[in-house]
Amino acid sequence: MPGFIQDKLEIKFLILYIAARVEEPVPFDAILDLTLCDDAIDYFDFSDCLADLVRTEHLTLDQNGLYALTEKGRRNSVICESSLPYSIRRRCDKNLEEWNRKLRRQRQVKSSIEPRPNGTYTLRLQLTDDKGSVMDLKLMMVDRAQAKTAAKRFQESPETFYSQIIRLLLAENQ
């Protein structure tokens, strides 16, 4: 089944539409995944259009490989978005909602591992919400493998860890 996007100009409109709605700068793969919501778009056309948008200063590409919308890109996105088929915009909005949810989650749940001079490691677990820090916990771990395992488990279910810690701290009889 052919897609709704017919030419490179429409691909550029779509990229601008997406870039205007992501919550922070994104890597190439993220813009690619979000743009491939229409069967008519291929990788090579997408790559050409993305490069053109950077060249024409609609997007920036930073040293970390992240793309962001410029003010020029934002203005043109607003002007051109109605040129995109409604079904494509709806599909993009659904995909963008999921992507932005993942970005928020990454900002809210963090872990880091730092070596200590004595050969052990400090595992830092952080959980935030839109109001600020919910939890900032540092633990000594005997080795990097143990710290990585604990960090991974925390990343998978930080709310569970937080609620269990609170329950333990508030329990009267243990």
PyMOL commands that place a pseudoatom at each C-alpha (Angstrom):
pseudoatom trace, name=CA, resn=MET, resi=1, chain=A, elem=C, hetatm=0, pos=[0.000, 0.000, 0.000]
pseudoatom trace, name=CA, resn=PRO, resi=2, chain=A, elem=C, hetatm=0, pos=[1.541, 3.348, -0.969]
pseudoatom trace, name=CA, resn=GLY, resi=3, chain=A, elem=C, hetatm=0, pos=[2.016, 5.987, 1.712]
pseudoatom trace, name=CA, resn=PHE, resi=4, chain=A, elem=C, hetatm=0, pos=[0.656, 9.498, 1.950]
pseudoatom trace, name=CA, resn=ILE, resi=5, chain=A, elem=C, hetatm=0, pos=[3.990, 11.325, 1.786]
pseudoatom trace, name=CA, resn=GLN, resi=6, chain=A, elem=C, hetatm=0, pos=[4.701, 11.913, -1.901]
pseudoatom trace, name=CA, resn=ASP, resi=7, chain=A, elem=C, hetatm=0, pos=[7.944, 13.890, -2.202]
pseudoatom trace, name=CA, resn=LYS, resi=8, chain=A, elem=C, hetatm=0, pos=[11.008, 15.210, -0.392]
pseudoatom trace, name=CA, resn=LEU, resi=9, chain=A, elem=C, hetatm=0, pos=[9.324, 18.498, 0.494]
pseudoatom trace, name=CA, resn=GLU, resi=10, chain=A, elem=C, hetatm=0, pos=[6.651, 16.602, 2.415]
pseudoatom trace, name=CA, resn=ILE, resi=11, chain=A, elem=C, hetatm=0, pos=[9.350, 14.542, 4.150]
pseudoatom trace, name=CA, resn=LYS, resi=12, chain=A, elem=C, hetatm=0, pos=[10.957, 17.809, 5.266]
pseudoatom trace, name=CA, resn=PHE, resi=13, chain=A, elem=C, hetatm=0, pos=[7.592, 19.050, 6.541]
pseudoatom trace, name=CA, resn=LEU, resi=14, chain=A, elem=C, hetatm=0, pos=[7.224, 15.804, 8.481]
pseudoatom trace, name=CA, resn=ILE, resi=15, chain=A, elem=C, hetatm=0, pos=[10.714, 16.047, 9.995]
pseudoatom trace, name=CA, resn=LEU, resi=16, chain=A, elem=C, hetatm=0, pos=[10.014, 19.632, 11.075]
pseudoatom trace, name=CA, resn=TYR, resi=17, chain=A, elem=C, hetatm=0, pos=[6.658, 18.572, 12.512]
pseudoatom trace, name=CA, resn=ILE, resi=18, chain=A, elem=C, hetatm=0, pos=[8.397, 15.897, 14.580]
pseudoatom trace, name=CA, resn=ALA, resi=19, chain=A, elem=C, hetatm=0, pos=[11.313, 18.107, 15.638]
pseudoatom trace, name=CA, resn=ALA, resi=20, chain=A, elem=C, hetatm=0, pos=[8.857, 20.732, 16.881]
pseudoatom trace, name=CA, resn=ARG, resi=21, chain=A, elem=C, hetatm=0, pos=[7.230, 18.182, 19.189]
pseudoatom trace, name=CA, resn=VAL, resi=22, chain=A, elem=C, hetatm=0, pos=[10.092, 16.239, 20.741]
pseudoatom trace, name=CA, resn=GLU, resi=23, chain=A, elem=C, hetatm=0, pos=[10.883, 17.480, 24.234]
pseudoatom trace, name=CA, resn=GLU, resi=24, chain=A, elem=C, hetatm=0, pos=[14.641, 17.658, 23.754]
pseudoatom trace, name=CA, resn=PRO, resi=25, chain=A, elem=C, hetatm=0, pos=[17.285, 17.232, 21.043]
pseudoatom trace, name=CA, resn=VAL, resi=26, chain=A, elem=C, hetatm=0, pos=[17.300, 13.718, 19.608]
pseudoatom trace, name=CA, resn=PRO, resi=27, chain=A, elem=C, hetatm=0, pos=[19.758, 11.452, 17.768]
pseudoatom trace, name=CA, resn=PHE, resi=28, chain=A, elem=C, hetatm=0, pos=[19.507, 10.486, 14.098]
pseudoatom trace, name=CA, resn=ASP, resi=29, chain=A, elem=C, hetatm=0, pos=[17.935, 7.090, 14.860]
pseudoatom trace, name=CA, resn=ALA, resi=30, chain=A, elem=C, hetatm=0, pos=[15.132, 8.652, 16.886]
pseudoatom trace, name=CA, resn=ILE, resi=31, chain=A, elem=C, hetatm=0, pos=[14.163, 11.099, 14.134]
pseudoatom trace, name=CA, resn=LEU, resi=32, chain=A, elem=C, hetatm=0, pos=[14.399, 8.259, 11.608]
pseudoatom trace, name=CA, resn=ASP, resi=33, chain=A, elem=C, hetatm=0, pos=[12.111, 5.986, 13.648]
pseudoatom trace, name=CA, resn=LEU, resi=34, chain=A, elem=C, hetatm=0, pos=[9.604, 8.768, 14.211]
pseudoatom trace, name=CA, resn=THR, resi=35, chain=A, elem=C, hetatm=0, pos=[9.653, 9.771, 10.529]
pseudoatom trace, name=CA, resn=LEU, resi=36, chain=A, elem=C, hetatm=0, pos=[9.197, 6.264, 9.151]
pseudoatom trace, name=CA, resn=CYS, resi=37, chain=A, elem=C, hetatm=0, pos=[5.524, 6.350, 10.127]
pseudoatom trace, name=CA, resn=ASP, resi=38, chain=A, elem=C, hetatm=0, pos=[4.578, 6.378, 6.437]
pseudoatom trace, name=CA, resn=ASP, resi=39, chain=A, elem=C, hetatm=0, pos=[5.313, 3.496, 4.050]
pseudoatom trace, name=CA, resn=ALA, resi=40, chain=A, elem=C, hetatm=0, pos=[6.361, 5.830, 1.228]
pseudoatom trace, name=CA, resn=ILE, resi=41, chain=A, elem=C, hetatm=0, pos=[9.418, 7.202, 3.067]
pseudoatom trace, name=CA, resn=ASP, resi=42, chain=A, elem=C, hetatm=0, pos=[12.729, 5.471, 2.520]
pseudoatom trace, name=CA, resn=TYR, resi=43, chain=A, elem=C, hetatm=0, pos=[15.994, 5.804, 4.410]
pseudoatom trace, name=CA, resn=PHE, resi=44, chain=A, elem=C, hetatm=0, pos=[17.923, 7.567, 1.652]
pseudoatom trace, name=CA, resn=ASP, resi=45, chain=A, elem=C, hetatm=0, pos=[15.285, 10.231, 1.018]
pseudoatom trace, name=CA, resn=PHE, resi=46, chain=A, elem=C, hetatm=0, pos=[14.999, 10.763, 4.761]
pseudoatom trace, name=CA, resn=SER, resi=47, chain=A, elem=C, hetatm=0, pos=[18.787, 11.155, 5.142]
pseudoatom trace, name=CA, resn=ASP, resi=48, chain=A, elem=C, hetatm=0, pos=[18.941, 13.670, 2.278]
pseudoatom trace, name=CA, resn=CYS, resi=49, chain=A, elem=C, hetatm=0, pos=[16.077, 15.703, 3.721]
pseudoatom trace, name=CA, resn=LEU, resi=50, chain=A, elem=C, hetatm=0, pos=[17.531, 15.726, 7.225]
pseudoatom trace, name=CA, resn=ALA, resi=51, chain=A, elem=C, hetatm=0, pos=[20.906, 16.905, 5.886]
pseudoatom trace, name=CA, resn=ASP, resi=52, chain=A, elem=C, hetatm=0, pos=[19.140, 19.618, 3.837]
pseudoatom trace, name=CA, resn=LEU, resi=53, chain=A, elem=C, hetatm=0, pos=[17.284, 20.852, 6.918]
pseudoatom trace, name=CA, resn=VAL, resi=54, chain=A, elem=C, hetatm=0, pos=[20.582, 21.178, 8.795]
pseudoatom trace, name=CA, resn=ARG, resi=55, chain=A, elem=C, hetatm=0, pos=[22.213, 22.881, 5.807]
pseudoatom trace, name=CA, resn=THR, resi=56, chain=A, elem=C, hetatm=0, pos=[19.344, 25.384, 5.528]
pseudoatom trace, name=CA, resn=GLU, resi=57, chain=A, elem=C, hetatm=0, pos=[19.477, 25.998, 9.300]
pseudoatom trace, name=CA, resn=HIS, resi=58, chain=A, elem=C, hetatm=0, pos=[16.023, 24.626, 10.074]
pseudoatom trace, name=CA, resn=LEU, resi=59, chain=A, elem=C, hetatm=0, pos=[17.721, 22.115, 12.387]
pseudoatom trace, name=CA, resn=THR, resi=60, chain=A, elem=C, hetatm=0, pos=[20.999, 22.068, 14.252]
pseudoatom trace, name=CA, resn=LEU, resi=61, chain=A, elem=C, hetatm=0, pos=[23.289, 19.091, 14.732]
pseudoatom trace, name=CA, resn=ASP, resi=62, chain=A, elem=C, hetatm=0, pos=[25.467, 19.303, 17.837]
pseudoatom trace, name=CA, resn=GLN, resi=63, chain=A, elem=C, hetatm=0, pos=[28.787, 17.585, 18.604]
pseudoatom trace, name=CA, resn=ASN, resi=64, chain=A, elem=C, hetatm=0, pos=[26.910, 14.763, 20.381]
pseudoatom trace, name=CA, resn=GLY, resi=65, chain=A, elem=C, hetatm=0, pos=[24.946, 13.907, 17.227]
pseudoatom trace, name=CA, resn=LEU, resi=66, chain=A, elem=C, hetatm=0, pos=[21.681, 15.392, 18.503]
pseudoatom trace, name=CA, resn=TYR, resi=67, chain=A, elem=C, hetatm=0, pos=[19.276, 17.272, 16.262]
pseudoatom trace, name=CA, resn=ALA, resi=68, chain=A, elem=C, hetatm=0, pos=[17.263, 20.250, 17.474]
pseudoatom trace, name=CA, resn=LEU, resi=69, chain=A, elem=C, hetatm=0, pos=[14.821, 22.632, 15.856]
pseudoatom trace, name=CA, resn=THR, resi=70, chain=A, elem=C, hetatm=0, pos=[15.952, 26.211, 15.249]
pseudoatom trace, name=CA, resn=GLU, resi=71, chain=A, elem=C, hetatm=0, pos=[13.670, 29.230, 15.449]
pseudoatom trace, name=CA, resn=LYS, resi=72, chain=A, elem=C, hetatm=0, pos=[13.591, 29.277, 11.634]
pseudoatom trace, name=CA, resn=GLY, resi=73, chain=A, elem=C, hetatm=0, pos=[12.568, 25.613, 11.678]
pseudoatom trace, name=CA, resn=ARG, resi=74, chain=A, elem=C, hetatm=0, pos=[9.873, 26.289, 14.259]
pseudoatom trace, name=CA, resn=ARG, resi=75, chain=A, elem=C, hetatm=0, pos=[8.354, 29.103, 12.179]
pseudoatom trace, name=CA, resn=ASN, resi=76, chain=A, elem=C, hetatm=0, pos=[8.311, 26.977, 9.024]
pseudoatom trace, name=CA, resn=SER, resi=77, chain=A, elem=C, hetatm=0, pos=[6.949, 23.972, 10.881]
pseudoatom trace, name=CA, resn=VAL, resi=78, chain=A, elem=C, hetatm=0, pos=[3.929, 25.972, 12.029]
pseudoatom trace, name=CA, resn=ILE, resi=79, chain=A, elem=C, hetatm=0, pos=[3.343, 27.223, 8.481]
pseudoatom trace, name=CA, resn=CYS, resi=80, chain=A, elem=C, hetatm=0, pos=[3.720, 23.799, 6.831]
pseudoatom trace, name=CA, resn=GLU, resi=81, chain=A, elem=C, hetatm=0, pos=[2.158, 21.358, 9.281]
pseudoatom trace, name=CA, resn=SER, resi=82, chain=A, elem=C, hetatm=0, pos=[-1.323, 21.675, 7.754]
pseudoatom trace, name=CA, resn=SER, resi=83, chain=A, elem=C, hetatm=0, pos=[0.167, 20.365, 4.477]
pseudoatom trace, name=CA, resn=LEU, resi=84, chain=A, elem=C, hetatm=0, pos=[0.691, 16.970, 6.109]
pseudoatom trace, name=CA, resn=PRO, resi=85, chain=A, elem=C, hetatm=0, pos=[-2.163, 14.485, 5.885]
pseudoatom trace, name=CA, resn=TYR, resi=86, chain=A, elem=C, hetatm=0, pos=[-4.176, 14.295, 9.092]
pseudoatom trace, name=CA, resn=SER, resi=87, chain=A, elem=C, hetatm=0, pos=[-3.641, 10.530, 9.389]
pseudoatom trace, name=CA, resn=ILE, resi=88, chain=A, elem=C, hetatm=0, pos=[0.132, 11.025, 9.297]
pseudoatom trace, name=CA, resn=ARG, resi=89, chain=A, elem=C, hetatm=0, pos=[-0.001, 13.743, 11.937]
pseudoatom trace, name=CA, resn=ARG, resi=90, chain=A, elem=C, hetatm=0, pos=[-2.122, 11.507, 14.185]
pseudoatom trace, name=CA, resn=ARG, resi=91, chain=A, elem=C, hetatm=0, pos=[0.288, 8.582, 13.747]
pseudoatom trace, name=CA, resn=CYS, resi=92, chain=A, elem=C, hetatm=0, pos=[3.236, 10.894, 14.481]
pseudoatom trace, name=CA, resn=ASP, resi=93, chain=A, elem=C, hetatm=0, pos=[1.525, 12.348, 17.540]
pseudoatom trace, name=CA, resn=LYS, resi=94, chain=A, elem=C, hetatm=0, pos=[0.976, 8.848, 18.933]
pseudoatom trace, name=CA, resn=ASN, resi=95, chain=A, elem=C, hetatm=0, pos=[4.627, 7.904, 18.322]
pseudoatom trace, name=CA, resn=LEU, resi=96, chain=A, elem=C, hetatm=0, pos=[5.831, 11.231, 19.733]
pseudoatom trace, name=CA, resn=GLU, resi=97, chain=A, elem=C, hetatm=0, pos=[3.784, 10.746, 22.884]
pseudoatom trace, name=CA, resn=GLU, resi=98, chain=A, elem=C, hetatm=0, pos=[5.552, 7.433, 23.509]
pseudoatom trace, name=CA, resn=TRP, resi=99, chain=A, elem=C, hetatm=0, pos=[8.984, 8.884, 22.664]
pseudoatom trace, name=CA, resn=ASN, resi=100, chain=A, elem=C, hetatm=0, pos=[8.488, 11.904, 24.951]
pseudoatom trace, name=CA, resn=ARG, resi=101, chain=A, elem=C, hetatm=0, pos=[7.312, 9.606, 27.740]
pseudoatom trace, name=CA, resn=LYS, resi=102, chain=A, elem=C, hetatm=0, pos=[10.588, 7.663, 27.402]
pseudoatom trace, name=CA, resn=LEU, resi=103, chain=A, elem=C, hetatm=0, pos=[12.592, 10.903, 27.475]
pseudoatom trace, name=CA, resn=ARG, resi=104, chain=A, elem=C, hetatm=0, pos=[10.821, 12.046, 30.646]
pseudoatom trace, name=CA, resn=ARG, resi=105, chain=A, elem=C, hetatm=0, pos=[11.470, 8.656, 32.221]
pseudoatom trace, name=CA, resn=GLN, resi=106, chain=A, elem=C, hetatm=0, pos=[15.179, 8.886, 31.392]
pseudoatom trace, name=CA, resn=ARG, resi=107, chain=A, elem=C, hetatm=0, pos=[15.347, 12.314, 33.015]
pseudoatom trace, name=CA, resn=GLN, resi=108, chain=A, elem=C, hetatm=0, pos=[13.485, 11.136, 36.119]
pseudoatom trace, name=CA, resn=VAL, resi=109, chain=A, elem=C, hetatm=0, pos=[15.293, 7.842, 36.756]
pseudoatom trace, name=CA, resn=LYS, resi=110, chain=A, elem=C, hetatm=0, pos=[19.084, 7.888, 36.872]
pseudoatom trace, name=CA, resn=SER, resi=111, chain=A, elem=C, hetatm=0, pos=[21.839, 5.693, 38.169]
pseudoatom trace, name=CA, resn=SER, resi=112, chain=A, elem=C, hetatm=0, pos=[25.596, 6.039, 38.135]
pseudoatom trace, name=CA, resn=ILE, resi=113, chain=A, elem=C, hetatm=0, pos=[28.563, 3.979, 39.262]
pseudoatom trace, name=CA, resn=GLU, resi=114, chain=A, elem=C, hetatm=0, pos=[31.794, 5.514, 40.549]
pseudoatom trace, name=CA, resn=PRO, resi=115, chain=A, elem=C, hetatm=0, pos=[34.920, 3.637, 41.671]
pseudoatom trace, name=CA, resn=ARG, resi=116, chain=A, elem=C, hetatm=0, pos=[36.225, 4.272, 45.184]
pseudoatom trace, name=CA, resn=PRO, resi=117, chain=A, elem=C, hetatm=0, pos=[39.911, 4.341, 46.124]
pseudoatom trace, name=CA, resn=ASN, resi=118, chain=A, elem=C, hetatm=0, pos=[39.549, 1.136, 48.178]
pseudoatom trace, name=CA, resn=GLY, resi=119, chain=A, elem=C, hetatm=0, pos=[38.393, -0.939, 45.160]
pseudoatom trace, name=CA, resn=THR, resi=120, chain=A, elem=C, hetatm=0, pos=[34.678, -0.836, 45.918]
pseudoatom trace, name=CA, resn=TYR, resi=121, chain=A, elem=C, hetatm=0, pos=[32.089, 1.228, 44.039]
pseudoatom trace, name=CA, resn=THR, resi=122, chain=A, elem=C, hetatm=0, pos=[29.498, 3.851, 44.870]
pseudoatom trace, name=CA, resn=LEU, resi=123, chain=A, elem=C, hetatm=0, pos=[26.141, 3.261, 43.247]
pseudoatom trace, name=CA, resn=ARG, resi=124, chain=A, elem=C, hetatm=0, pos=[23.991, 6.379, 43.070]
pseudoatom trace, name=CA, resn=LEU, resi=125, chain=A, elem=C, hetatm=0, pos=[20.255, 5.950, 42.480]
pseudoatom trace, name=CA, resn=GLN, resi=126, chain=A, elem=C, hetatm=0, pos=[18.171, 9.031, 41.725]
pseudoatom trace, name=CA, resn=LEU, resi=127, chain=A, elem=C, hetatm=0, pos=[14.436, 9.421, 41.271]
pseudoatom trace, name=CA, resn=THR, resi=128, chain=A, elem=C, hetatm=0, pos=[12.836, 12.779, 40.489]
pseudoatom trace, name=CA, resn=ASP, resi=129, chain=A, elem=C, hetatm=0, pos=[9.451, 14.070, 39.460]
pseudoatom trace, name=CA, resn=ASP, resi=130, chain=A, elem=C, hetatm=0, pos=[8.289, 17.384, 38.035]
pseudoatom trace, name=CA, resn=LYS, resi=131, chain=A, elem=C, hetatm=0, pos=[8.642, 19.013, 41.473]
pseudoatom trace, name=CA, resn=GLY, resi=132, chain=A, elem=C, hetatm=0, pos=[12.216, 17.902, 42.168]
pseudoatom trace, name=CA, resn=SER, resi=133, chain=A, elem=C, hetatm=0, pos=[14.128, 15.116, 43.874]
pseudoatom trace, name=CA, resn=VAL, resi=134, chain=A, elem=C, hetatm=0, pos=[12.130, 12.218, 45.307]
pseudoatom trace, name=CA, resn=MET, resi=135, chain=A, elem=C, hetatm=0, pos=[15.122, 10.056, 46.239]
pseudoatom trace, name=CA, resn=ASP, resi=136, chain=A, elem=C, hetatm=0, pos=[18.899, 10.371, 46.000]
pseudoatom trace, name=CA, resn=LEU, resi=137, chain=A, elem=C, hetatm=0, pos=[20.561, 7.299, 47.458]
pseudoatom trace, name=CA, resn=LYS, resi=138, chain=A, elem=C, hetatm=0, pos=[24.249, 6.334, 47.504]
pseudoatom trace, name=CA, resn=LEU, resi=139, chain=A, elem=C, hetatm=0, pos=[25.254, 2.762, 48.275]
pseudoatom trace, name=CA, resn=MET, resi=140, chain=A, elem=C, hetatm=0, pos=[28.608, 1.033, 48.577]
pseudoatom trace, name=CA, resn=MET, resi=141, chain=A, elem=C, hetatm=0, pos=[28.862, -1.983, 46.278]
pseudoatom trace, name=CA, resn=VAL, resi=142, chain=A, elem=C, hetatm=0, pos=[31.641, -4.565, 46.456]
pseudoatom trace, name=CA, resn=ASP, resi=143, chain=A, elem=C, hetatm=0, pos=[32.250, -4.762, 42.702]
pseudoatom trace, name=CA, resn=ARG, resi=144, chain=A, elem=C, hetatm=0, pos=[31.186, -3.214, 39.394]
pseudoatom trace, name=CA, resn=ALA, resi=145, chain=A, elem=C, hetatm=0, pos=[29.102, -6.241, 38.361]
pseudoatom trace, name=CA, resn=GLN, resi=146, chain=A, elem=C, hetatm=0, pos=[27.026, -6.016, 41.545]
pseudoatom trace, name=CA, resn=ALA, resi=147, chain=A, elem=C, hetatm=0, pos=[26.573, -2.264, 41.035]
pseudoatom trace, name=CA, resn=LYS, resi=148, chain=A, elem=C, hetatm=0, pos=[25.475, -2.764, 37.404]
pseudoatom trace, name=CA, resn=THR, resi=149, chain=A, elem=C, hetatm=0, pos=[22.936, -5.412, 38.414]
pseudoatom trace, name=CA, resn=ALA, resi=150, chain=A, elem=C, hetatm=0, pos=[21.489, -3.202, 41.144]
pseudoatom trace, name=CA, resn=ALA, resi=151, chain=A, elem=C, hetatm=0, pos=[21.390, -0.171, 38.821]
pseudoatom trace, name=CA, resn=LYS, resi=152, chain=A, elem=C, hetatm=0, pos=[19.585, -2.174, 36.137]
pseudoatom trace, name=CA, resn=ARG, resi=153, chain=A, elem=C, hetatm=0, pos=[16.977, -3.423, 38.592]
pseudoatom trace, name=CA, resn=PHE, resi=154, chain=A, elem=C, hetatm=0, pos=[16.435, 0.097, 39.909]
pseudoatom trace, name=CA, resn=GLN, resi=155, chain=A, elem=C, hetatm=0, pos=[16.005, 1.443, 36.363]
pseudoatom trace, name=CA, resn=GLU, resi=156, chain=A, elem=C, hetatm=0, pos=[13.352, -1.197, 35.653]
pseudoatom trace, name=CA, resn=SER, resi=157, chain=A, elem=C, hetatm=0, pos=[11.185, -0.378, 38.673]
pseudoatom trace, name=CA, resn=PRO, resi=158, chain=A, elem=C, hetatm=0, pos=[12.283, 2.685, 40.657]
pseudoatom trace, name=CA, resn=GLU, resi=159, chain=A, elem=C, hetatm=0, pos=[8.850, 3.273, 42.167]
pseudoatom trace, name=CA, resn=THR, resi=160, chain=A, elem=C, hetatm=0, pos=[8.904, -0.196, 43.718]
pseudoatom trace, name=CA, resn=PHE, resi=161, chain=A, elem=C, hetatm=0, pos=[12.305, 0.455, 45.290]
pseudoatom trace, name=CA, resn=TYR, resi=162, chain=A, elem=C, hetatm=0, pos=[11.177, 3.800, 46.626]
pseudoatom trace, name=CA, resn=SER, resi=163, chain=A, elem=C, hetatm=0, pos=[7.975, 2.445, 48.145]
pseudoatom trace, name=CA, resn=GLN, resi=164, chain=A, elem=C, hetatm=0, pos=[9.809, -0.516, 49.740]
pseudoatom trace, name=CA, resn=ILE, resi=165, chain=A, elem=C, hetatm=0, pos=[12.404, 1.796, 51.292]
pseudoatom trace, name=CA, resn=ILE, resi=166, chain=A, elem=C, hetatm=0, pos=[9.654, 4.052, 52.683]
pseudoatom trace, name=CA, resn=ARG, resi=167, chain=A, elem=C, hetatm=0, pos=[7.732, 1.032, 53.989]
pseudoatom trace, name=CA, resn=LEU, resi=168, chain=A, elem=C, hetatm=0, pos=[10.862, -0.284, 55.747]
pseudoatom trace, name=CA, resn=LEU, resi=169, chain=A, elem=C, hetatm=0, pos=[11.701, 3.106, 57.215]
pseudoatom trace, name=CA, resn=LEU, resi=170, chain=A, elem=C, hetatm=0, pos=[8.186, 3.609, 58.560]
pseudoatom trace, name=CA, resn=ALA, resi=171, chain=A, elem=C, hetatm=0, pos=[7.527, 0.065, 59.781]
pseudoatom trace, name=CA, resn=GLU, resi=172, chain=A, elem=C, hetatm=0, pos=[6.987, -0.057, 63.542]
pseudoatom trace, name=CA, resn=ASN, resi=173, chain=A, elem=C, hetatm=0, pos=[7.685, -3.742, 64.223]
pseudoatom trace, name=CA, resn=GLN, resi=174, chain=A, elem=C, hetatm=0, pos=[10.331, -5.513, 62.234]
for i in range(1, 174): cmd.bond("trace and resi %d" % i, "trace and resi %d" % (i + 1))
show_as sticks, trace
zoom trace
